[in-house]
């Protein structure tokens, strides 16, 4: 029964992340170290735990049974350590990998996170800013910030804030075109489309008065971009209508570089969530960062103030 806990944790990490390479990056160790630990564990157990291939790893039947048992044991062990550790700020010690959208991460998340890190000198963070939804599990992330509608049932989510969206265009575009007065008329306009969409671009708007179903329109345009700030800049340049998060559009609306269109029928709002793997135990560090984000964006949102509007 004299098994090395580091070997067991290495095995769990490799399974969780789908391969030795990703797990090694997550644990900041060489791939050879993980391979050695798993091989030693298999020798001690006298059974094969993993099938290895160029595409990754797969559990054997014995490996699945061992993983299901030991993942719970290791989680409970970490929980016990956290519960008896002092509650002082200095002992919040962990290495976290976090992913978030580019603009929100740069302008709003980063400053809050960096201030939090300054209060917790033993907290190491790798922050990956990307407008694509990176896979939390295979990417080895402890936490992600996502803006939109939650679809991944493999993740747990906690609401951080609402994210209002606005339909907008430049004053020049408004002067040269008859602006839409209904959702259907939007289809007649050049629209600035989000390039990361995996299906035909469509926008959703608030239901008609008394209705329950969002209004939907398929949009077209010659501009497809994969970043919200670039979409804002294209709208400022007069290339068409854009449906943007208010946290991106607010400064341009304030400075009259953009004007809001169909303000009485805005696009359906998104929600900003903190998402994390659906595990039995969430580490103290992850919980602390999520609590900080929820508190930081509670109440009046900074981009609402920029827009001069508190709806």
Secondary structure by P-SEA (a helix, b strand, c coil): ccccaaaaaaaaaaaaaccaaaaaaaacccaaaaaaaaaaaaaaaccccccccccbbbbcaaaaaaaaaaaaaaaaaaaaaaaacccccccbbbbbbbbbccccccccaaaaaaaaaaacccbbbbbbbbccccccccccccbbbbccccccccbbbbbcbbbbbbbcccaaaaaaccccccccccccccccccccccccbbbbccccccccbbbbbbbbcccccccaaaaaaaaaacccccccccccaaaaaaaccccccccccccbbbbbbbcccccccccaaaaaaaaaaaaaaccccaaaaaacccc
